[in-house]
Amino acid sequence: MSVGSLHQDFSDYAVLPLGGTKNGHLILRRVSDLVLAFLNDELEEAIASVPTIELEEIIVGVGKDGKPKRKLLGRVGDVIIQ
C-alpha cells in the first residue's frame, strides 16, 4: 500500500497522456518497481531503497453511513509494510 494512492493509481489511468497526476505516476512507478523486485527475488533490497512507514491513520470526519472516514499518515509514495 502506498500513502496518497487512489483507486485509479493502480490501473493504466496514471500513464495515459491526458490523465494521471504527478502523484499517480510516482505511485505507479513505486508499485511497479516493488512488483518486479518481488518477481526477481530482490524484494528486500528494493524495500530498503524506498521510504517505508508503519500503518497509522487518523479519523478525518464521518461518512454518510455514519462510519468514520480515515486518512493514512505519511507522504505520498511512502510504502506501508504490513
SEVOTOR-774975 format. One line per field, with one value per atom (N, C-alpha, C): residue number from 1; x, y negated, z. Coordinates in Angstrom, 2 decimals. Atoms other than C-alpha are relative to their C-alpha. Layout:
BEGIN
n: (NUM:...)
x: (X:...)
y: (Y:...)
z: (Z:...)
//
This chain:
BEGIN
n: (1:1:1:2:2:2:3:3:3:4:4:4:5:5:5:6:6:6:7:7:7:8:8:8:9:9:9:10:10:10:11:11:11:12:12:12:13:13:13:14:14:14:15:15:15:16:16:16:17:17:17:18:18:18:19:19:19:20:20:20:21:21:21:22:22:22:23:23:23:24:24:24:25:25:25:26:26:26:27:27:27:28:28:28:29:29:29:30:30:30:31:31:31:32:32:32:33:33:33:34:34:34:35:35:35:36:36:36:37:37:37:38:38:38:39:39:39:40:40:40:41:41:41:42:42:42:43:43:43:44:44:44:45:45:45:46:46:46:47:47:47:48:48:48:49:49:49:50:50:50:51:51:51:52:52:52:53:53:53:54:54:54:55:55:55:56:56:56:57:57:57:58:58:58:59:59:59:60:60:60:61:61:61:62:62:62:63:63:63:64:64:64:65:65:65:66:66:66:67:67:67:68:68:68:69:69:69:70:70:70:71:71:71:72:72:72:73:73:73:74:74:74:75:75:75:76:76:76:77:77:77:78:78:78:79:79:79:80:80:80:81:81:81:82:82:82)
x: (0.85:0.00:0.90:-0.79:1.23:-0.85:0.71:0.23:-0.35:0.45:-1.78:-0.53:0.46:-2.81:-1.52:1.42:-6.22:-0.28:0.37:-8.12:0.60:-0.49:-7.13:1.52:-1.46:-3.43:0.46:-0.36:-3.49:-0.51:0.38:-4.53:0.91:-0.80:-3.12:-0.44:0.50:-5.05:1.12:-1.04:-2.00:1.01:-0.99:0.10:-0.62:0.64:-2.47:0.39:-0.49:-1.40:-0.85:0.87:-4.43:-0.44:0.43:-4.96:1.19:-1.07:-2.99:0.53:-0.57:-1.14:1.45:-1.38:2.41:0.02:0.06:1.43:-0.33:0.38:-0.19:1.17:-1.18:2.97:1.00:-0.93:5.10:-0.47:0.53:2.82:0.06:-0.05:2.56:1.44:-1.41:6.37:0.47:-0.42:6.87:-0.57:0.62:4.40:0.64:-0.62:5.88:1.39:-1.36:9.42:-0.04:0.08:8.37:-0.51:0.49:6.43:1.11:-1.11:9.39:1.08:-0.99:11.72:-0.48:0.56:9.40:0.18:-0.11:9.35:1.44:-1.43:13.16:0.67:-0.51:13.53:0.98:-0.84:15.05:-0.82:0.92:12.23:0.65:-0.62:14.27:0.89:-0.87:16.81:-0.82:0.85:14.05:-0.68:0.67:12.22:0.99:-1.02:15.48:0.26:-0.30:15.66:-1.19:1.17:12.17:-0.40:0.44:10.67:-1.15:1.05:8.64:-0.45:0.56:6.38:-0.91:0.97:4.21:-1.41:1.38:0.46:-0.52:0.57:-1.03:-1.03:1.06:-4.27:-0.67:0.77:-6.39:-1.43:1.39:-10.12:-0.17:0.12:-10.95:-1.45:1.41:-14.75:-0.86:0.97:-17.83:-0.65:0.63:-19.24:-1.52:1.46:-22.89:-0.62:0.50:-23.29:0.27:-0.29:-22.12:1.32:-1.30:-18.80:1.08:-1.07:-15.60:0.75:-0.88:-13.61:1.42:-1.38:-9.93:0.96:-1.05:-6.76:1.32:-1.31:-3.34:0.97:-1.03:-0.50:1.25:-1.23:2.69:0.00:-0.12:3.89:-0.43:0.37:2.66:1.17:-1.05:4.62:0.66:-0.53:5.60:-0.65:0.50:5.24:-0.29:0.40:3.34:0.23:-0.31:4.72:-0.85:0.85:2.26:0.44)
y: (1.16:0.00:-1.24:1.22:-3.48:-1.19:1.18:-6.69:-0.91:0.94:-9.03:0.66:-0.68:-6.35:-0.03:-0.04:-6.38:1.24:-1.19:-3.59:-0.03:0.09:-4.84:0.07:-0.11:-4.83:1.43:-1.40:-1.03:0.55:-0.39:-0.96:-0.74:0.74:-2.33:-1.45:1.36:-5.57:-1.03:0.98:-7.29:-0.23:0.17:-6.78:-0.47:0.53:-7.95:-1.46:1.36:-11.22:-1.11:1.07:-13.26:0.24:-0.31:-11.58:0.14:-0.23:-10.90:-1.28:1.12:-13.12:0.34:-0.21:-13.56:1.07:-0.99:-11.60:1.38:-1.27:-8.89:0.67:-0.54:-8.45:0.54:-0.44:-8.22:1.32:-1.20:-5.61:1.19:-1.08:-3.55:0.49:-0.38:-3.60:0.78:-0.67:-2.62:1.41:-1.32:0.27:0.91:-0.79:1.46:0.47:-0.36:1.40:1.12:-1.01:3.42:1.33:-1.25:5.97:0.69:-0.60:6.51:0.55:-0.48:6.83:1.31:-1.23:9.45:1.17:-1.05:11.42:0.43:-0.30:11.22:0.45:-0.42:12.35:-1.03:1.09:8.95:-0.99:0.90:7.54:-0.67:0.61:6.99:-1.18:1.09:4.89:-1.19:1.07:2.91:-0.77:0.66:2.19:-0.89:0.79:0.92:-1.33:1.20:-1.69:-0.96:0.88:-3.22:-0.43:0.42:-5.23:0.88:-0.84:-2.92:-0.59:0.47:-3.73:1.08:-0.88:-1.89:-0.49:0.36:-1.81:-0.85:0.92:-4.81:-0.86:0.78:-6.58:-0.90:0.90:-9.40:-0.05:0.18:-9.97:-1.46:1.36:-12.99:-0.44:0.35:-13.00:1.23:-1.09:-10.87:0.09:-0.21:-9.35:-0.05:0.03:-9.37:1.17:-1.18:-5.91:-0.03:0.15:-7.16:0.60:-0.59:-5.31:-1.07:1.00:-7.25:0.05:0.10:-8.49:-0.04:-0.09:-7.68:-0.48:0.44:-9.06:0.59:-0.53:-7.41:-1.15:0.99:-9.40:0.34:-0.19:-9.88:-0.90:0.77:-11.43:0.87:-0.73:-10.47:0.85:-0.91:-7.44:0.79:-0.81:-6.20:1.38:-1.37:-2.42:0.50:-0.55:-0.82:1.50:-1.42:2.58:0.60:-0.67:4.89:1.40)
z: (0.00:0.00:0.00:0.07:-0.70:0.44:-0.49:1.07:-1.16:1.03:-1.13:-1.25:1.20:-3.59:-0.10:0.30:-5.22:-0.84:0.76:-6.94:-1.40:1.38:-10.41:-0.10:0.03:-9.43:-0.27:0.18:-9.70:-1.33:1.35:-13.34:-0.97:0.98:-16.57:-0.13:0.06:-15.98:0.21:-0.36:-14.48:-1.12:1.06:-17.61:-1.31:1.20:-20.15:-0.19:0.25:-21.83:0.61:-0.51:-20.73:1.43:-1.35:-17.40:0.91:-0.95:-14.34:0.62:-0.74:-11.95:0.33:-0.44:-10.70:1.10:-1.08:-7.57:-0.55:0.60:-9.68:-0.68:0.68:-11.74:1.03:-1.05:-8.58:0.60:-0.64:-7.02:-0.95:0.98:-10.20:-0.19:0.14:-10.59:1.23:-1.24:-6.93:0.06:-0.02:-7.16:-1.04:1.06:-10.46:0.40:-0.44:-9.05:1.06:-1.05:-6.00:-0.53:0.60:-8.05:-0.77:0.76:-10.39:0.94:-0.98:-7.39:0.62:-0.56:-5.90:-0.98:1.02:-9.16:-0.24:0.19:-9.37:1.30:-1.31:-5.72:0.57:-0.50:-4.82:0.84:-0.70:-2.68:1.20:-1.19:0.49:-0.38:0.45:-1.39:-0.49:0.53:-3.13:1.12:-1.13:0.13:0.74:-0.70:1.64:-0.73:0.78:-1.15:-0.13:0.07:-0.71:1.41:-1.32:2.15:0.50:-0.58:4.41:1.33:-1.27:7.34:0.58:-0.65:9.85:-0.36:0.26:9.21:1.14:-1.00:11.03:-0.71:0.62:10.31:1.03:-0.86:11.69:-0.53:0.40:11.63:-0.40:0.54:9.48:-0.20:0.16:9.60:0.10:-0.04:9.31:-1.36:1.30:6.14:0.10:0.04:5.05:0.74:-0.69:6.54:1.50:-1.42:9.95:0.43:-0.34:9.80:-0.13:0.06:10.43:-1.33:1.16:7.42:0.53:-0.47:7.79:-1.09:0.91:6.24:0.49:-0.36:6.15:0.25:-0.27:7.68:-0.79:0.76:5.72:-1.23:1.25:2.46:-1.17:1.21:-0.98:-0.46:0.45:-2.12:1.10:-1.08:1.34:-0.09:0.07:1.38:1.40:-1.29:4.25:-0.03:-0.07:5.17:1.10:-0.99:6.89:0.21)
//
